[in-house]
Amino acid sequence: MKISVTSYSFQQYLNSGKIDHLGMIDKAHEIGIEGIEFTPLPGETFDERSALAKKLCERAEAVGMPIVSYTVNADLYKGSDEANAVEVARLKEQLDIAAILGAPTMRHDVCWSVPKTGAVRSFDAMLPTLAKSAREITEYAATLGIRTCSENHGLVAQDSDRMERLFNAVGHENYGLLVDIGNFVCVDEDNVTAVSRVAPYAIHVHAKDFYLSREKKEGWGVSRGCNYWQGAAVGDGDVDVKKCIEVLKKAGYDGYVSIEYEGKDDCIDGIRRGYEYLKSII
């Protein structure tokens, strides 16, 4: 396993103007991290995003830090075939950006909500449509030499059993899962048990940690089952990150593990602490 970091971890500094996308590469390299992944690149047009992607690829190559993945938002259940087709086309364009970055994988979301009316009001009823779109996206990705994956994210498609069913429904060798060690707390699953279920399908991993509470905490996130969480540096929180890494190793995963920091402390300090902890256990 090697340690990488998501650009999302630098969002605190990006929002305040302390760092830009090129600076993220330099800072990650300075810390000693071995790879970086990017969330959707800014820009009003494809040309603007592709120009930034080229600059990032050049900077990463200059410091010897591979861009290991591109992470983009998506909603594969838009309510109509026409709207779904538009979303699939948008994801294909994002794959073109991933190709410019030189990223070997691209992660996309699945969906964000279950319809509140009508006959289709469950994940299982939505699953054929979700799988069809994910399959079309990964078929295009394969022509670019990129693998696609979906993450346990967004509450609807976040439980480990749902992610396993999605993986099987897509049924394409180019498609896998991004296993986020921490995100299972948002649907009240035991992290180690959940990771053990989906580890065989992992083609990319996020290391994320949370402080957890069964009592209400102001300003904390709330899980589907009304438990509470707040972001922590990897190794500082209540998630058994060490055991999750052990489970992934046992399943044969040997790729990158990306730090995803979303805590309240200084993000550079949070990233650095997470890196030192991961290095000590990997």
N, C-alpha and C positions, 0 to 999 in steps of 0.2 A: 504494500500500500504506500501511496505517496500523499502528501498533504497539499491541498490547494485552498483557495479562498474565493468566495463569491464577491462580486462588486457590490452587492446589496449590503454587505457588512460595512462598507465605507459610507453608507447613505448619510449618516450624521455629518460627516465632513463634506460630502458632496453638496448637501443642502445649504451648508453655511459658507460654501465657497472656499473652504480650506484645501480642497483637492479636486482634481478633474480626473477623467477616465485614464489618461496617460499616467497621471501621478499615482493612480492605484497600482499600476504595474510596478512602478519604481518602489513604492512603499512595501508592497508584498515581497519583492525581491530583497529589499533591505532587511526585512524581518527574518528571511531565510525560507519562506514558503516556496514550494516547488512548482506551483501552477496557479492559474487564475481562471475564473469563469465570469461571464458578463450577463447581466440582465438586459432587457430590451434597450438598444442604443437610442439616444435621442435624435430627433430630426423629423422635419415635416414631410420629407420625401425620401424615396428609396436612395436617390443619389447622395443625399446628405448623410444618411446612415451608412451607406457603403463607403463613403469617403472616410468617415471616422473608423469604420472597421479596418480599412487598409492601414491607417495610422497605428491603430492598436496592434495589429498583426506585426507591423514593422518594429514597433517598440518592444513587443514581447520577444521577437526573434533576437533583437539586439542584446537583451539581457539574459537570454537563454531560458525564458520562462514560457512554457507552452500555455496556450489558451485551451483549456480542457473541455469546456462546455459553453453553450449559449442557452440561457433560460428565459423563456418568453411566456407572457400571459395568453390565455386562450379560453374560449367557452364553446365546446363542441356540441352544445344542445341549445340551439337558437329558436326552436319552435316551428321552423319550416324548412323544407328541403332547400329552398332558395337561399335563405339566410345561412344555413349550414354550409352551403357551397361557397358563399362569400368568405366565411371564416376559414375554411380549408385553404382557399386561395391566398388569404393573408398569411397563413402559417407557412405556405410554400415559399412566399416571398421572404419570410423570416429565415427560412432554410438557406436561401441564397445569401443572406447576410452571414449566417453561420459558416458557409463555405468560404466566404472572403476572410473571415476570422481564422479559418483553419481549424475550427472546433470539430472534434470527432463525434460529439453528441449534441443534440438539442433537446431540452426538456420543455414540454408544453403542459399547461393545465388541462383539466378535463371539463369541469363545469362548476358552477357556483351556487346553483339553487335548484330545487325540485319544483316543478309547476304546482301551483296551489289549487288549480281547478282542472277539470277534464279527466280523461281516463288514465293518462300517463302521470302518475303521481308518486313514483318510487324509483330508486336507483336501478332496480332490475328491469323495470319497464323502459327506462332510458338507455339501458346498456347496449342494445343492438345499434342504435343510432350513434352513440359515442364510439363504439368499436369500429363502425364503418368509416367514420371520419378519421380516427386515429390510424386505421389501416391505410387509407388513401394518402395521408401525410407521410407515413413511414415508407410507403412505396416510392414516393417522389424522393425522399431523403436518401434512399438506397442508391438512386442514380447519381447522387452527389458524393457518395462514400461517407454519409453521415448516419449514425443510428439515432433514433428518437426514443424518448422515454417520457412517462408521466410520473408525477410526484404525488405522494400522499398529502394532499393539500386541498383546501376549499370546503371542508366538512362533508360534502356530498360523496366525494370519491376519496376519502381519507382513511377509512378503516382498512386494516390489512386484508380482511377477507374480500372486501370490495375491490381492492387493488389486484388481488390474485385473480378474481373473476374477470376483471377488465383485461389483464394480461392474456388470459386464456381466450377471451372473446376476440381480441385483436388477432391473435394467432399468426404472427408474422415474425420470422427470425431476425428481422432488423429492429424489432421493437422490444423494449424492456422497461424496467421501472427505475426511477430515481427514488432511492430509499432515504428519506429524511428521518434520522434517528429520533429527533425531538418531536416532530409534528404529531405523533400519535397521541400525545397528551391532550390535544385539542378535541379528540373524540373519546377521551377517557380510557384508552387502551394501555395496558402495561407495555412499556416500550420494548423490553427484551422479548416478550412473547410475540409481539407484532413484528419485530424485525426478523425473528426466526422464521415466521411464515413467508415473508416476501424476499428474504435474502437470496434465494436461488435465482431470482429474476432480476437482481440488481445489475445495472450497467453504469450507475453513478451513485454517489452517496453524499448526503449533506450531514455534517456533524453540527447539531444544535442542542442547546441545553436550556432548561427552564427552572426557575424556582416555582414550587407548586404549593397550593393551599386549598383545603376544603372549605375554608372560611372566606367570606367575601373580602376582597382587598380593593380599595379604590384605586383606579388607574391600571389595574391588571386586566389581562385578557380573560375571557370566560369561555369555558369549554361547552360542548353540546350538552353535557350532563351537569352544568352549573358548578363546575370546579374552576379554580383560578390559577393563572400562570403569568409569569413575567420572564422576559428573556434574561439569560445569564451567559457569561463567558463559558465556553466549553470546559467542563470539569468543575465549575463552581456551583452548578445547580443540583437538582434532585434527580435528574435522569441518569440512569446507570450506563453512561457512555462507554465505559471500559468493557462491560459485559456485551453490549451491542456490537462493539468492534470485534470481540472474540467470536460472537455468533457469525458475523460476516466473514471472518477469516475461515471459520469452520466450513462455511458454505462454498468456499473457494473464491470469494471476491478478492481481487488484487489490484483494483483500480485506484482512482483518486478519491480522497475524502475531503470535501470542501467545507471549510469553516463558514458557518452562516451566523454572524453575530447580530442580534437585535436587542441588546440590553440597553440600560440607561447610562452606563458608565462611558467614559471616553472610548470611542470605537477602536482606535488604534491600540489602546491598552487592552481592550477586550479581545481583539484579534490576536494580539501577542500572547496573552495568557492562554487562550485556547490552543494556539500553535504549540506552545511549550508543553501543555498537558497532552495533546495528541501525540506529539513526538515521544513523550515518555511512555505511552502505552502501546503505540504501534511498533 
